[in-house]
């Protein structure tokens, strides 16, 4: 996946989507106005792991700048 340095918000959103897809098996983070598509049962350990991954990504990004 290519992350653009020109648009940090787009790069952030792409990384968040990538984590959500990998950890929660979601297709999108867009609202689809359907309970079946917008609400998911997620294990607490999966949430913890996804948050830890996002935290580490932010820590790495901060140390690179």
N, CA, C, O and CB atoms as a CASP TS submission, in Angstrom:
PFRMAT TS
TARGET T0000
AUTHOR 0000-0000-0000
METHOD Language model
MODEL 1
PARENT N/A
ATOM      1  N   UNK     1       0.842  -1.176   0.000  1.00  0.00           N
ATOM      2  CA  UNK     1       0.000   0.000   0.000  1.00  0.00           C
ATOM      3  C   UNK     1       0.883   1.234   0.000  1.00  0.00           C
ATOM      4  O   UNK     1       1.884   1.282   0.714  1.00  0.00           O
ATOM      5  CB  UNK     1      -0.955   0.001   1.210  1.00  0.00           C
ATOM      6  N   UNK     2       0.523   2.230  -0.792  1.00  0.00           N
ATOM      7  CA  UNK     2       1.284   3.462  -0.870  1.00  0.00           C
ATOM      8  C   UNK     2       0.618   4.512   0.006  1.00  0.00           C
ATOM      9  O   UNK     2      -0.587   4.745  -0.092  1.00  0.00           O
ATOM     10  CB  UNK     2       1.400   3.953  -2.332  1.00  0.00           C
ATOM     11  N   UNK     3       1.408   5.139   0.857  1.00  0.00           N
ATOM     12  CA  UNK     3       0.883   6.203   1.719  1.00  0.00           C
ATOM     13  C   UNK     3       1.489   7.517   1.270  1.00  0.00           C
ATOM     14  O   UNK     3       2.707   7.631   1.134  1.00  0.00           O
ATOM     15  CB  UNK     3       1.196   5.929   3.228  1.00  0.00           C
ATOM     16  N   UNK     4       0.649   8.503   1.040  1.00  0.00           N
ATOM     17  CA  UNK     4       1.095   9.786   0.523  1.00  0.00           C
ATOM     18  C   UNK     4       1.577  10.690   1.642  1.00  0.00           C
ATOM     19  O   UNK     4       0.870  10.914   2.624  1.00  0.00           O
ATOM     20  CB  UNK     4      -0.021  10.463  -0.250  1.00  0.00           C
ATOM     21  N   UNK     5       2.796  11.211   1.484  1.00  0.00           N
ATOM     22  CA  UNK     5       3.292  12.196   2.431  1.00  0.00           C
ATOM     23  C   UNK     5       2.644  13.552   2.177  1.00  0.00           C
ATOM     24  O   UNK     5       2.618  14.397   3.072  1.00  0.00           O
ATOM     25  CB  UNK     5       4.818  12.306   2.345  1.00  0.00           C
ATOM     26  N   UNK     6       2.120  13.776   0.970  1.00  0.00           N
ATOM     27  CA  UNK     6       1.499  15.042   0.625  1.00  0.00           C
ATOM     28  C   UNK     6       0.181  15.242   1.360  1.00  0.00           C
ATOM     29  O   UNK     6      -0.196  16.380   1.642  1.00  0.00           O
ATOM     30  CB  UNK     6       1.277  15.122  -0.869  1.00  0.00           C
ATOM     31  N   UNK     7      -0.512  14.187   1.669  1.00  0.00           N
ATOM     32  CA  UNK     7      -1.805  14.285   2.354  1.00  0.00           C
ATOM     33  C   UNK     7      -1.796  13.396   3.587  1.00  0.00           C
ATOM     34  O   UNK     7      -2.184  12.231   3.508  1.00  0.00           O
ATOM     35  CB  UNK     7      -2.969  13.888   1.407  1.00  0.00           C
ATOM     36  N   UNK     8      -1.354  13.932   4.736  1.00  0.00           N
ATOM     37  CA  UNK     8      -1.265  13.110   5.942  1.00  0.00           C
ATOM     38  C   UNK     8      -2.612  12.557   6.399  1.00  0.00           C
ATOM     39  O   UNK     8      -2.662  11.455   6.946  1.00  0.00           O
ATOM     40  CB  UNK     8      -0.655  13.913   7.054  1.00  0.00           C
ATOM     41  N   UNK     9      -3.699  13.287   6.190  1.00  0.00           N
ATOM     42  CA  UNK     9      -5.020  12.787   6.591  1.00  0.00           C
ATOM     43  C   UNK     9      -5.405  11.567   5.764  1.00  0.00           C
ATOM     44  O   UNK     9      -5.966  10.611   6.299  1.00  0.00           O
ATOM     45  CB  UNK     9      -6.090  13.889   6.439  1.00  0.00           C
ATOM     46  N   UNK    10      -5.111  11.587   4.472  1.00  0.00           N
ATOM     47  CA  UNK    10      -5.424  10.438   3.615  1.00  0.00           C
ATOM     48  C   UNK    10      -4.568   9.242   3.999  1.00  0.00           C
ATOM     49  O   UNK    10      -5.050   8.109   4.005  1.00  0.00           O
ATOM     50  CB  UNK    10      -5.210  10.791   2.128  1.00  0.00           C
ATOM     51  N   UNK    11      -3.305   9.483   4.319  1.00  0.00           N
ATOM     52  CA  UNK    11      -2.421   8.398   4.746  1.00  0.00           C
ATOM     53  C   UNK    11      -2.907   7.807   6.058  1.00  0.00           C
ATOM     54  O   UNK    11      -2.911   6.588   6.229  1.00  0.00           O
ATOM     55  CB  UNK    11      -0.973   8.899   4.891  1.00  0.00           C
ATOM     56  N   UNK    12      -3.319   8.670   6.992  1.00  0.00           N
ATOM     57  CA  UNK    12      -3.852   8.202   8.281  1.00  0.00           C
ATOM     58  C   UNK    12      -5.092   7.355   8.068  1.00  0.00           C
ATOM     59  O   UNK    12      -5.210   6.267   8.633  1.00  0.00           O
ATOM     60  CB  UNK    12      -4.178   9.391   9.204  1.00  0.00           C
ATOM     61  N   UNK    13      -6.027   7.854   7.246  1.00  0.00           N
ATOM     62  CA  UNK    13      -7.272   7.126   7.004  1.00  0.00           C
ATOM     63  C   UNK    13      -7.009   5.786   6.333  1.00  0.00           C
ATOM     64  O   UNK    13      -7.668   4.795   6.645  1.00  0.00           O
ATOM     65  CB  UNK    13      -8.217   7.962   6.145  1.00  0.00           C
ATOM     66  N   UNK    14      -6.055   5.749   5.418  1.00  0.00           N
ATOM     67  CA  UNK    14      -5.710   4.495   4.744  1.00  0.00           C
ATOM     68  C   UNK    14      -5.141   3.488   5.739  1.00  0.00           C
ATOM     69  O   UNK    14      -5.460   2.300   5.672  1.00  0.00           O
ATOM     70  CB  UNK    14      -4.700   4.750   3.611  1.00  0.00           C
ATOM     71  N   UNK    15      -4.304   3.954   6.656  1.00  0.00           N
ATOM     72  CA  UNK    15      -3.731   3.057   7.662  1.00  0.00           C
ATOM     73  C   UNK    15      -4.809   2.544   8.612  1.00  0.00           C
ATOM     74  O   UNK    15      -4.818   1.365   8.964  1.00  0.00           O
ATOM     75  CB  UNK    15      -2.626   3.774   8.453  1.00  0.00           C
ATOM     76  N   UNK    16      -5.716   3.426   9.028  1.00  0.00           N
ATOM     77  CA  UNK    16      -6.818   3.010   9.910  1.00  0.00           C
ATOM     78  C   UNK    16      -7.676   1.955   9.215  1.00  0.00           C
ATOM     79  O   UNK    16      -8.047   0.956   9.830  1.00  0.00           O
ATOM     80  CB  UNK    16      -7.690   4.232  10.318  1.00  0.00           C
ATOM     81  N   UNK    17      -7.992   2.168   7.942  1.00  0.00           N
ATOM     82  CA  UNK    17      -8.781   1.191   7.192  1.00  0.00           C
ATOM     83  C   UNK    17      -8.024  -0.130   7.076  1.00  0.00           C
ATOM     84  O   UNK    17      -8.610  -1.201   7.236  1.00  0.00           O
ATOM     85  CB  UNK    17      -9.127   1.734   5.791  1.00  0.00           C
ATOM     86  N   UNK    18      -6.742  -0.053   6.801  1.00  0.00           N
ATOM     87  CA  UNK    18      -5.923  -1.264   6.688  1.00  0.00           C
ATOM     88  C   UNK    18      -5.957  -2.074   7.987  1.00  0.00           C
ATOM     89  O   UNK    18      -6.101  -3.296   7.953  1.00  0.00           O
ATOM     90  CB  UNK    18      -4.471  -0.897   6.332  1.00  0.00           C
ATOM     91  N   UNK    19      -5.824  -1.403   9.116  1.00  0.00           N
ATOM     92  CA  UNK    19      -5.883  -2.080  10.417  1.00  0.00           C
ATOM     93  C   UNK    19      -7.265  -2.682  10.631  1.00  0.00           C
ATOM     94  O   UNK    19      -7.374  -3.829  11.066  1.00  0.00           O
ATOM     95  CB  UNK    19      -5.542  -1.098  11.565  1.00  0.00           C
ATOM     96  N   UNK    20      -8.318  -1.936  10.336  1.00  0.00           N
ATOM     97  CA  UNK    20      -9.683  -2.436  10.516  1.00  0.00           C
ATOM     98  C   UNK    20      -9.960  -3.643   9.633  1.00  0.00           C
ATOM     99  O   UNK    20     -10.618  -4.592  10.059  1.00  0.00           O
ATOM    100  CB  UNK    20     -10.693  -1.335  10.215  1.00  0.00           C
ATOM    101  N   UNK    21      -9.466  -3.608   8.417  1.00  0.00           N
ATOM    102  CA  UNK    21      -9.666  -4.745   7.518  1.00  0.00           C
ATOM    103  C   UNK    21      -8.933  -5.979   8.021  1.00  0.00           C
ATOM    104  O   UNK    21      -9.476  -7.084   7.999  1.00  0.00           O
ATOM    105  CB  UNK    21      -9.197  -4.398   6.105  1.00  0.00           C
ATOM    106  N   UNK    22      -7.709  -5.793   8.469  1.00  0.00           N
ATOM    107  CA  UNK    22      -6.902  -6.923   8.921  1.00  0.00           C
ATOM    108  C   UNK    22      -7.384  -7.473  10.260  1.00  0.00           C
ATOM    109  O   UNK    22      -7.463  -8.690  10.430  1.00  0.00           O
ATOM    110  CB  UNK    22      -5.447  -6.512   9.031  1.00  0.00           C
ATOM    111  N   UNK    23      -7.703  -6.612  11.200  1.00  0.00           N
ATOM    112  CA  UNK    23      -8.068  -7.045  12.552  1.00  0.00           C
ATOM    113  C   UNK    23      -9.534  -7.421  12.713  1.00  0.00           C
ATOM    114  O   UNK    23      -9.866  -8.341  13.461  1.00  0.00           O
ATOM    115  CB  UNK    23      -7.738  -5.968  13.524  1.00  0.00           C
ATOM    116  N   UNK    24     -10.419  -6.702  12.002  1.00  0.00           N
ATOM    117  CA  UNK    24     -11.856  -6.909  12.193  1.00  0.00           C
ATOM    118  C   UNK    24     -12.555  -7.472  10.965  1.00  0.00           C
ATOM    119  O   UNK    24     -13.761  -7.717  10.993  1.00  0.00           O
ATOM    120  CB  UNK    24     -12.504  -5.616  12.577  1.00  0.00           C
ATOM    121  N   UNK    25     -11.794  -7.682   9.876  1.00  0.00           N
ATOM    122  CA  UNK    25     -12.345  -8.251   8.637  1.00  0.00           C
ATOM    123  C   UNK    25     -13.478  -7.395   8.067  1.00  0.00           C
ATOM    124  O   UNK    25     -14.464  -7.924   7.556  1.00  0.00           O
ATOM    125  CB  UNK    25     -12.854  -9.673   8.892  1.00  0.00           C
ATOM    126  N   UNK    26     -13.330  -6.058   8.157  1.00  0.00           N
ATOM    127  CA  UNK    26     -14.322  -5.132   7.630  1.00  0.00           C
ATOM    128  C   UNK    26     -13.975  -4.769   6.193  1.00  0.00           C
ATOM    129  O   UNK    26     -12.800  -4.679   5.836  1.00  0.00           O
ATOM    130  CB  UNK    26     -14.411  -3.866   8.504  1.00  0.00           C
ATOM    131  N   UNK    27     -14.977  -4.566   5.388  1.00  0.00           N
ATOM    132  CA  UNK    27     -14.750  -4.144   4.001  1.00  0.00           C
ATOM    133  C   UNK    27     -14.473  -2.655   3.925  1.00  0.00           C
ATOM    134  O   UNK    27     -13.634  -2.211   3.142  1.00  0.00           O
ATOM    135  CB  UNK    27     -15.955  -4.496   3.125  1.00  0.00           C
ATOM    136  N   UNK    28     -15.181  -1.884   4.742  1.00  0.00           N
ATOM    137  CA  UNK    28     -15.095  -0.429   4.690  1.00  0.00           C
ATOM    138  C   UNK    28     -15.366   0.140   6.072  1.00  0.00           C
ATOM    139  O   UNK    28     -15.919  -0.539   6.937  1.00  0.00           O
ATOM    140  CB  UNK    28     -16.088   0.151   3.654  1.00  0.00           C
ATOM    141  N   UNK    29     -14.979   1.373   6.269  1.00  0.00           N
ATOM    142  CA  UNK    29     -15.341   2.101   7.487  1.00  0.00           C
ATOM    143  C   UNK    29     -16.370   3.180   7.188  1.00  0.00           C
ATOM    144  O   UNK    29     -16.648   4.037   8.027  1.00  0.00           O
ATOM    145  CB  UNK    29     -14.098   2.724   8.131  1.00  0.00           C
ATOM    146  N   UNK    30     -16.929   3.131   5.989  1.00  0.00           N
ATOM    147  CA  UNK    30     -17.973   4.077   5.602  1.00  0.00           C
ATOM    148  C   UNK    30     -19.310   3.634   6.195  1.00  0.00           C
ATOM    149  O   UNK    30     -19.581   2.437   6.298  1.00  0.00           O
ATOM    150  CB  UNK    30     -18.070   4.191   4.055  1.00  0.00           C
ATOM    151  N   UNK    31     -20.134   4.589   6.581  1.00  0.00           N
ATOM    152  CA  UNK    31     -21.481   4.298   7.059  1.00  0.00           C
ATOM    153  C   UNK    31     -22.324   3.836   5.879  1.00  0.00           C
ATOM    154  O   UNK    31     -22.343   4.466   4.822  1.00  0.00           O
ATOM    155  CB  UNK    31     -22.119   5.543   7.748  1.00  0.00           C
ATOM    156  N   UNK    32     -23.025   2.717   6.084  1.00  0.00           N
ATOM    157  CA  UNK    32     -23.846   2.179   5.003  1.00  0.00           C
ATOM    158  C   UNK    32     -25.330   2.184   5.350  1.00  0.00           C
ATOM    159  O   UNK    32     -26.148   1.674   4.586  1.00  0.00           O
ATOM    160  CB  UNK    32     -23.403   0.769   4.668  1.00  0.00           C
ATOM    161  N   UNK    33     -25.681   2.758   6.502  1.00  0.00           N
ATOM    162  CA  UNK    33     -27.077   2.917   6.920  1.00  0.00           C
ATOM    163  C   UNK    33     -27.824   1.587   6.993  1.00  0.00           C
ATOM    164  O   UNK    33     -28.983   1.479   6.594  1.00  0.00           O
ATOM    165  CB  UNK    33     -27.797   3.848   5.967  1.00  0.00           C
ATOM    166  N   UNK    34     -27.132   0.592   7.510  1.00  0.00           N
ATOM    167  CA  UNK    34     -27.726  -0.728   7.704  1.00  0.00           C
ATOM    168  C   UNK    34     -27.107  -1.324   8.966  1.00  0.00           C
ATOM    169  O   UNK    34     -25.887  -1.457   9.064  1.00  0.00           O
ATOM    170  CB  UNK    34     -27.494  -1.663   6.450  1.00  0.00           C
ATOM    171  N   UNK    35     -27.952  -1.679   9.926  1.00  0.00           N
ATOM    172  CA  UNK    35     -27.420  -2.254  11.164  1.00  0.00           C
ATOM    173  C   UNK    35     -26.542  -3.470  10.882  1.00  0.00           C
ATOM    174  O   UNK    35     -25.500  -3.647  11.513  1.00  0.00           O
ATOM    175  CB  UNK    35     -28.564  -2.644  12.101  1.00  0.00           C
ATOM    176  N   UNK    36     -26.953  -4.285   9.958  1.00  0.00           N
ATOM    177  CA  UNK    36     -26.208  -5.496   9.632  1.00  0.00           C
ATOM    178  C   UNK    36     -24.814  -5.174   9.117  1.00  0.00           C
ATOM    179  O   UNK    36     -23.874  -5.934   9.352  1.00  0.00           O
ATOM    180  CB  UNK    36     -26.963  -6.317   8.602  1.00  0.00           C
ATOM    181  N   UNK    37     -24.672  -4.057   8.418  1.00  0.00           N
ATOM    182  CA  UNK    37     -23.382  -3.680   7.836  1.00  0.00           C
ATOM    183  C   UNK    37     -22.584  -2.720   8.711  1.00  0.00           C
ATOM    184  O   UNK    37     -21.357  -2.681   8.624  1.00  0.00           O
ATOM    185  CB  UNK    37     -23.597  -3.058   6.485  1.00  0.00           C
ATOM    186  N   UNK    38     -23.266  -1.945   9.554  1.00  0.00           N
ATOM    187  CA  UNK    38     -22.587  -0.903  10.323  1.00  0.00           C
ATOM    188  C   UNK    38     -22.225  -1.303  11.754  1.00  0.00           C
ATOM    189  O   UNK    38     -21.413  -0.628  12.387  1.00  0.00           O
ATOM    190  CB  UNK    38     -23.446   0.308  10.363  1.00  0.00           C
ATOM    191  N   UNK    39     -22.798  -2.365  12.268  1.00  0.00           N
ATOM    192  CA  UNK    39     -22.507  -2.797  13.634  1.00  0.00           C
ATOM    193  C   UNK    39     -21.922  -4.202  13.611  1.00  0.00           C
ATOM    194  O   UNK    39     -22.392  -5.075  12.882  1.00  0.00           O
ATOM    195  CB  UNK    39     -23.782  -2.753  14.512  1.00  0.00           C
ATOM    196  N   UNK    40     -20.880  -4.404  14.428  1.00  0.00           N
ATOM    197  CA  UNK    40     -20.171  -5.681  14.430  1.00  0.00           C
ATOM    198  C   UNK    40     -19.851  -6.096  15.864  1.00  0.00           C
ATOM    199  O   UNK    40     -19.544  -5.254  16.709  1.00  0.00           O
ATOM    200  CB  UNK    40     -18.874  -5.590  13.588  1.00  0.00           C
ATOM    201  N   UNK    41     -19.926  -7.391  16.128  1.00  0.00           N
ATOM    202  CA  UNK    41     -19.449  -7.921  17.401  1.00  0.00           C
ATOM    203  C   UNK    41     -17.946  -8.114  17.269  1.00  0.00           C
ATOM    204  O   UNK    41     -17.471  -8.789  16.354  1.00  0.00           O
ATOM    205  CB  UNK    41     -20.176  -9.270  17.784  1.00  0.00           C
ATOM    206  N   UNK    42     -17.203  -7.514  18.193  1.00  0.00           N
ATOM    207  CA  UNK    42     -15.742  -7.582  18.133  1.00  0.00           C
ATOM    208  C   UNK    42     -15.226  -7.961  19.510  1.00  0.00           C
ATOM    209  O   UNK    42     -15.649  -7.399  20.520  1.00  0.00           O
ATOM    210  CB  UNK    42     -15.121  -6.225  17.657  1.00  0.00           C
ATOM    211  N   UNK    43     -14.318  -8.912  19.541  1.00  0.00           N
ATOM    212  CA  UNK    43     -13.726  -9.344  20.802  1.00  0.00           C
ATOM    213  C   UNK    43     -12.845  -8.235  21.374  1.00  0.00           C
ATOM    214  O   UNK    43     -12.198  -7.498  20.630  1.00  0.00           O
ATOM    215  CB  UNK    43     -12.907 -10.638  20.605  1.00  0.00           C
ATOM    216  N   UNK    44     -12.829  -8.126  22.700  1.00  0.00           N
ATOM    217  CA  UNK    44     -12.035  -7.071  23.341  1.00  0.00           C
ATOM    218  C   UNK    44     -10.556  -7.205  23.008  1.00  0.00           C
ATOM    219  O   UNK    44      -9.857  -6.198  22.891  1.00  0.00           O
ATOM    220  CB  UNK    44     -12.229  -7.106  24.855  1.00  0.00           C
ATOM    221  N   UNK    45     -10.066  -8.436  22.853  1.00  0.00           N
ATOM    222  CA  UNK    45      -8.643  -8.598  22.541  1.00  0.00           C
ATOM    223  C   UNK    45      -8.332  -8.120  21.124  1.00  0.00           C
ATOM    224  O   UNK    45      -7.217  -7.675  20.853  1.00  0.00           O
ATOM    225  CB  UNK    45      -8.224 -10.068  22.705  1.00  0.00           C
ATOM    226  N   UNK    46      -9.305  -8.209  20.224  1.00  0.00           N
ATOM    227  CA  UNK    46      -9.109  -7.698  18.869  1.00  0.00           C
ATOM    228  C   UNK    46      -9.075  -6.168  18.887  1.00  0.00           C
ATOM    229  O   UNK    46      -8.293  -5.550  18.165  1.00  0.00           O
ATOM    230  CB  UNK    46     -10.229  -8.205  17.925  1.00  0.00           C
ATOM    231  N   UNK    47      -9.919  -5.571  19.708  1.00  0.00           N
ATOM    232  CA  UNK    47      -9.893  -4.113  19.857  1.00  0.00           C
ATOM    233  C   UNK    47      -8.562  -3.679  20.449  1.00  0.00           C
ATOM    234  O   UNK    47      -7.940  -2.734  19.964  1.00  0.00           O
ATOM    235  CB  UNK    47     -11.064  -3.626  20.745  1.00  0.00           C
ATOM    236  N   UNK    48      -8.126  -4.366  21.496  1.00  0.00           N
ATOM    237  CA  UNK    48      -6.846  -4.038  22.138  1.00  0.00           C
ATOM    238  C   UNK    48      -5.705  -4.143  21.129  1.00  0.00           C
ATOM    239  O   UNK    48      -4.863  -3.249  21.056  1.00  0.00           O
ATOM    240  CB  UNK    48      -6.582  -4.974  23.344  1.00  0.00           C
ATOM    241  N   UNK    49      -5.668  -5.215  20.359  1.00  0.00           N
ATOM    242  CA  UNK    49      -4.590  -5.407  19.385  1.00  0.00           C
ATOM    243  C   UNK    49      -4.609  -4.331  18.297  1.00  0.00           C
ATOM    244  O   UNK    49      -3.557  -3.842  17.886  1.00  0.00           O
ATOM    245  CB  UNK    49      -4.701  -6.792  18.745  1.00  0.00           C
ATOM    246  N   UNK    50      -5.800  -3.967  17.836  1.00  0.00           N
ATOM    247  CA  UNK    50      -5.908  -2.930  16.808  1.00  0.00           C
ATOM    248  C   UNK    50      -5.469  -1.578  17.358  1.00  0.00           C
ATOM    249  O   UNK    50      -4.787  -0.820  16.668  1.00  0.00           O
ATOM    250  CB  UNK    50      -7.347  -2.843  16.277  1.00  0.00           C
ATOM    251  N   UNK    51      -5.853  -1.272  18.586  1.00  0.00           N
ATOM    252  CA  UNK    51      -5.432  -0.007  19.190  1.00  0.00           C
ATOM    253  C   UNK    51      -3.925   0.021  19.413  1.00  0.00           C
ATOM    254  O   UNK    51      -3.286   1.051  19.200  1.00  0.00           O
ATOM    255  CB  UNK    51      -6.163   0.220  20.516  1.00  0.00           C
ATOM    256  N   UNK    52      -3.356  -1.095  19.838  1.00  0.00           N
ATOM    257  CA  UNK    52      -1.902  -1.168  20.034  1.00  0.00           C
ATOM    258  C   UNK    52      -1.181  -0.978  18.701  1.00  0.00           C
ATOM    259  O   UNK    52      -0.158  -0.297  18.640  1.00  0.00           O
ATOM    260  CB  UNK    52      -1.502  -2.523  20.675  1.00  0.00           C
ATOM    261  N   UNK    53      -1.707  -1.575  17.642  1.00  0.00           N
ATOM    262  CA  UNK    53      -1.097  -1.418  16.325  1.00  0.00           C
ATOM    263  C   UNK    53      -1.165   0.037  15.855  1.00  0.00           C
ATOM    264  O   UNK    53      -0.194   0.563  15.313  1.00  0.00           O
ATOM    265  CB  UNK    53      -1.788  -2.335  15.307  1.00  0.00           C
ATOM    266  N   UNK    54      -2.308   0.681  16.064  1.00  0.00           N
ATOM    267  CA  UNK    54      -2.452   2.085  15.683  1.00  0.00           C
ATOM    268  C   UNK    54      -1.523   2.969  16.520  1.00  0.00           C
ATOM    269  O   UNK    54      -0.921   3.906  15.995  1.00  0.00           O
ATOM    270  CB  UNK    54      -3.916   2.540  15.848  1.00  0.00           C
ATOM    271  N   UNK    55      -1.408   2.679  17.796  1.00  0.00           N
ATOM    272  CA  UNK    55      -0.507   3.443  18.671  1.00  0.00           C
ATOM    273  C   UNK    55       0.935   3.315  18.184  1.00  0.00           C
ATOM    274  O   UNK    55       1.648   4.313  18.074  1.00  0.00           O
ATOM    275  CB  UNK    55      -0.623   2.956  20.138  1.00  0.00           C
ATOM    276  N   UNK    56       1.354   2.104  17.899  1.00  0.00           N
ATOM    277  CA  UNK    56       2.741   1.886  17.426  1.00  0.00           C
ATOM    278  C   UNK    56       2.980   2.576  16.089  1.00  0.00           C
ATOM    279  O   UNK    56       4.066   3.104  15.853  1.00  0.00           O
ATOM    280  CB  UNK    56       3.040   0.375  17.294  1.00  0.00           C
ATOM    281  N   UNK    57       1.989   2.577  15.221  1.00  0.00           N
ATOM    282  CA  UNK    57       2.141   3.273  13.938  1.00  0.00           C
ATOM    283  C   UNK    57       2.318   4.774  14.174  1.00  0.00           C
ATOM    284  O   UNK    57       3.134   5.415  13.512  1.00  0.00           O
ATOM    285  CB  UNK    57       0.913   3.011  13.021  1.00  0.00           C
ATOM    286  N   UNK    58       1.568   5.326  15.103  1.00  0.00           N
ATOM    287  CA  UNK    58       1.706   6.741  15.424  1.00  0.00           C
ATOM    288  C   UNK    58       3.044   7.048  16.066  1.00  0.00           C
ATOM    289  O   UNK    58       3.656   8.076  15.775  1.00  0.00           O
ATOM    290  CB  UNK    58       0.588   7.180  16.339  1.00  0.00           C
ATOM    291  N   UNK    59       3.501   6.165  16.935  1.00  0.00           N
ATOM    292  CA  UNK    59       4.803   6.340  17.588  1.00  0.00           C
ATOM    293  C   UNK    59       5.921   6.321  16.551  1.00  0.00           C
ATOM    294  O   UNK    59       6.831   7.148  16.599  1.00  0.00           O
ATOM    295  CB  UNK    59       5.037   5.239  18.648  1.00  0.00           C
ATOM    296  N   UNK    60       5.853   5.379  15.618  1.00  0.00           N
ATOM    297  CA  UNK    60       6.866   5.297  14.550  1.00  0.00           C
ATOM    298  C   UNK    60       6.837   6.544  13.670  1.00  0.00           C
ATOM    299  O   UNK    60       7.886   7.074  13.305  1.00  0.00           O
ATOM    300  CB  UNK    60       6.638   4.039  13.684  1.00  0.00           C
ATOM    301  N   UNK    61       5.648   7.006  13.334  1.00  0.00           N
ATOM    302  CA  UNK    61       5.528   8.190  12.483  1.00  0.00           C
ATOM    303  C   UNK    61       6.091   9.421  13.183  1.00  0.00           C
ATOM    304  O   UNK    61       6.730  10.262  12.551  1.00  0.00           O
ATOM    305  CB  UNK    61       4.060   8.427  12.095  1.00  0.00           C
ATOM    306  N   UNK    62       5.856   9.527  14.476  1.00  0.00           N
ATOM    307  CA  UNK    62       6.356  10.678  15.232  1.00  0.00           C
ATOM    308  C   UNK    62       7.885  10.649  15.317  1.00  0.00           C
ATOM    309  O   UNK    62       8.530  11.696  15.273  1.00  0.00           O
ATOM    310  CB  UNK    62       5.744  10.698  16.648  1.00  0.00           C
ATOM    311  N   UNK    63       8.450   9.475  15.436  1.00  0.00           N
ATOM    312  CA  UNK    63       9.917   9.386  15.555  1.00  0.00           C
ATOM    313  C   UNK    63      10.603   9.627  14.221  1.00  0.00           C
ATOM    314  O   UNK    63      11.793   9.939  14.191  1.00  0.00           O
ATOM    315  CB  UNK    63      10.327   8.016  16.103  1.00  0.00           C
ATOM    316  N   UNK    64       9.872   9.487  13.107  1.00  0.00           N
ATOM    317  CA  UNK    64      10.453   9.721  11.777  1.00  0.00           C
ATOM    318  C   UNK    64      10.452  11.198  11.394  1.00  0.00           C
ATOM    319  O   UNK    64      11.166  11.608  10.479  1.00  0.00           O
ATOM    320  CB  UNK    64       9.691   8.925  10.728  1.00  0.00           C
ATOM    321  N   UNK    65       9.645  11.995  12.098  1.00  0.00           N
ATOM    322  CA  UNK    65       9.570  13.418  11.720  1.00  0.00           C
ATOM    323  C   UNK    65      10.453  14.283  12.574  1.00  0.00           C
ATOM    324  O   UNK    65      10.500  15.498  12.381  1.00  0.00           O
ATOM    325  CB  UNK    65       8.151  13.916  11.814  1.00  0.00           C
TER
END
